[in-house]
Amino acid sequence: MLVAGPTASGKSDWAMDQAETESALGDAGTAGCIINADSMQLYHGLDVLTAMPTAADQSRMNHHLYGFLSPYGEKYCVSRWIKRALDEIKQAHSRGQRVWIVGGTGFYLNTLEHGLSPIPDGDRAEKERLRRQYSPATVSELKTLLGPVDPVCAEHLVDHQRLLNAWIVYQSTGKPLTWWHGQPRVAPDLDFCRVLIWPSKEHIMHRAEKRLSAMIAAGLYDEVRAFCQHPEWEKSPLYHAIGLVSIHHMVHNQGSEQICHQQYLTDIARYVKRQRTWFRHQFSPDFVFDQEKPI
C-alpha cells in the first residue's frame, strides 16, 4: 500500500494506526511493516528535523529504510532506493506481512509504481572513475559538456548532482539520459493500493506549528548545532532539509528565534504547496482521507 501526502499531513500516524488495527483483527504473525519513501529520512543525523519516526514509533512495528545512510556521503539515487524497497517488500511478503510504503517524495512513489527507465547498470568501477573525474566540474562546465549530446538535460537541469549523473549516463552507455527516459519503463510486478492523506492547508500548517514546538522540546537546536560542526555539512544531501540553514544561523546568533520559526513555517508552506500540486496531477489515489483529527 502506498500512503502518500504532503509533509505534516499525518500520513505516518495513519499508516501505523491502520497497520495495528489490521494486526489486531488478524493473526499476530501478519503485523504490517512500514517502508520509508521520504528522501530526507534515508539519512541519519537530523532525525528530529526530518521528523524521523521516533524509537517509540518504531517499537510499534518494523520500520525499514529509515536513517541507514551517512548524511555526509553520496546522495542516494532513486534506482538504489527502489532496489532496496523491492527487496524489503519481497521479504515482508515472505513473512505474510502487509507492506505500507509511506512518504511524501512523489518521485520515489511514482517510480516505484511505474518503474524506471531501462538504463543499464554498467561497470560500477568505471562509473566511479567518471564520478571522481568530473565531480570537481562546476554546473556551468557540466552544462557545456552535456550541451552537444543532451541539450534537454543541459538546458533544464540546474542541480550539480543531476547534471553529473546525466553526463555519467552518457559516458557509460553512449546514449543521453533524455533518450533513456524516452524508453518504456520496467514496472515491478506488484499491485499497489494508493492512499492519499489530504487535510486542508490550514490543518497542515497547524500541525507544522505543533510539530516545530515538539521538535524544539526534543533537542532540535542541539541536533542542528552538532550536525553543522561537520566540515562537509554544506555538501550533505540533508543540506536542503527545511529549517536547517535558518536554525544554523539562529544558533550562531545570526538571527532571532522568532524570525527563524517564521522562516521555517514559510518554507513549509511553500513546500506543501508544491507537494499538493504534484499529488493533484501525478498521483491517482484509490482512497483519500482528510486526517483532520485533533492534535
N, C-alpha and C positions, 0 to 999 in steps of 0.2 A: 504494500500500500504506500503510495506517495502522499505525504502530508506536507502541503506547501502553504506559504503565506508570508506576508511582509514581516519584517523584524518587529518584535514586541507584540505580535498578534496573539500569542498564547498557543502556538501550534505544538510545542514540545509538551506542555502540560496536557493538551488534548490527547495527544498520541499516547502518553503514559496512562492517562485515565482510561482510555479505550482498551489498551492492551491489558491492563489489570482487570477490567471488567470481563473481558473475554476469557482471561485465565481463570477467574473465579467461577465462571459458568462452565468451563471445560475441565480437561484433565490438567493436573498440576504440571505435568511434563511439557505441556504445549504453550507455556507462557511466552509471550512475544519478545522480540528483541528490537532495538532501535539502532538504525544506521544513520550516521551523520551525512547530511548533504548541504552543509554550510562551509564554504571555502575557508573562512577565518577560523572555524573551530577545529580544523585539522591540526592546528599548531598549538603547542603548549606555550606558556609564558605570559599570556594575557587572559587567563581563564575567567577572571572576573569581568574584565572589559568586554570580552566577546560573548558573555552570557553562556559560558560552557555549563552543561548540566553539572550540578553540584554532586559531591560524594553521596549525599542523601538520595538525590535523584537516581544516580547510577546504581545504588544499592537496591532500588525497587525492581530493576530488571537489567538485563545485559545491554550495554551500550557499546557500539563499535565505531571506530574511525574518529574518535574524539581525542585531540591533543596528543597524537602519536608522532608528530613531526617536530623537528627542531625549528624554532622560529627564525633561525639565522642561516638556514641552508637555502637550497634552490627552491623556487616556487614549484609546488606540486601541480602537474598538469592534469587536465580533466581525464585524459586517457588512462593515466595511472590510477586515478581515483576510481574510475569505472571498473577496472580490473579488480581492485580490492573490494569494491562494493559487491560485484557479482560473486566473488569468492565467498564473502560473508553471507550473501543470500543463499548460496548453494549449501553452505554448512548449516545455516539455520533450518532450511527445508529438510535437510537430512535428519535433523533433530525433531522434526514435526512442529517447528515454530513458525508463527506468522511474523512477517517482517514489516516494520514500519520505518520507511525512509523519510527522514524529517529534515527540512531545511528551507532556506529562502533563496539559495543560489539557483536561480532559474535555469542557467546554462547547464548546471550539473543535472538537474531533474530532466530537462528536455533531452539531453544527450543520453542519459541512462535509458529513457523510454524509447527513443527513436534511433539510437546508435550513433556511432562515429563514422566519419568519412574513412574510407579504407586505406589510410596512409600506412605503408609498410613500416614495421619497426626498425628495419635497417640494422647496421652494425653499431652496437652501443658504444664501443670504444671509439669508432670514427666520429660519431655524433658528439661524444665528449671532447674529442680533439678539436672539432669545429667550434664547440661552445667556448673552450678556453681561448681559441684563436681570435674569435670575433666578439667575445664579451666586452673587451675594452672599447669597442667601436661606439660612437655616440649615436643617438637617434637619427641625426641628420646623415651620418655616414651609412647607417644601415638602410635608410630610405634610398640613398644614392645607389647602393648595391642592388637593392630589390627593384628599383625603377625599371630597368630594361627587361627584366624577366617576369616580374609580378607587379605591374603598375597598380593594380587594385589594392593590394596589401600596402604598397609603398605610399599610396595616397591616403588611405583610410586609417591605418594603424598608427597609433601615437605612443604606445607603451613599448619601452625598450625590450622587455622580455618577449612580447609577442612578435615584434619585428625580428628579433634574433631567432626565435623559433621558426618563423616563416623562411628566413634565409637558410637555416639548417635543413629544413624540409627540402628546399630546392637543391641544395648542395648534395644531400644524401640520396635523393630519389631521382633527380634530373627533371622533375616537374614542379611547377609552382604550387604553393598552398591553395591558391584560388582554383586551380584545376582540380585538385583533390577534393575540395569542398563541393565541386560540381558533380562528383560521382555519387552513385546510390549509397546510402548509409547501410551499415550492417547492424540491424537491431537485435538485441538479445531475445531469446525465445522465452519471454515472460509476459504474463498478462498483469497489468497494473490497474488497481482501483485508485482513482485520483481524488483526493480530498483537498479542498481549499478552505483555509481558515481566514475569514473575511470580515473582521469587525470594522466599524466605522473609523475614519481617520481620527476623529476626536477620541474614541476609546483607545486607539493605539497610542496616541500621544499621552493620554492619561497613564497608560501602562508604562510608557517610556519614562515619565517623570518618577513614578513609583520605583521602577527598576533602577534608575540612577541613584535614588536615595539608598536602596538596598545594596547597590554595588559599593557606594562610599562606606557604608557600615561594614562591608565585607573586606575592606582594605584596598580599595581601588587605587588610591593615591600612592600608597607604598608599592603596589604592584607595578604601576607605570614608572615610578622612580627607579625601581630595580631593573626593569626591562630596558630603560633608556641608558643605563650605565654601560651596556654592551657597546663596543666601538662600531659594530655593524648594524645597530638598530635601525638606522635610516634606510638600510638596504633590505630590511626584512620584509617578507610577504605581509607581515602584520602591520607594517608602517601605515597602511591605509585603513586600519581599524578605526571606526568612527570614535572620535574623542581622544585618541592617543596624543596627537600633536598639541591640541589645546590644553589637555591636562598636563602634559610635559612642560609647556610654557608656564602654566599656573603654579606648579610645584617648584619651579625655579624663579618665582617672583616676577614673571613677565606678563602677568595679567591677574585680575581678581577672580575669586571663586565664582562670583555671580556671572561675570562675563563668560567664564569657561562653561558653566552649566547652560547658559543660554545658547552658546555656540554648539554645544553637544546636541541640544534639542532641535536647533535649527538644522543641523546636519542630518539628524534622524528623520526629520520631516521631509527633507529633500530626498533622502534615500527611500523612504516609504513611498513617496510619490512615484519614483522611478520603478520600484518594485510593483506597485499596483498597476501601472501602465503595462509592464511586461506581462503580468498574470492575466490581465484583461485580453491581451492579444495573442499570447503564446501558450497559454495553459487552458486546457479544456477539462474542467473538473466534472467528476461524476456526482459529487456531493459538495455542498457549500454550507459552512457553519459560521455564524457570526461570533460565537465565543465571547459574548459580552456579559459575562457573569461578573459579580462584584469581585474586586481585587483585595 
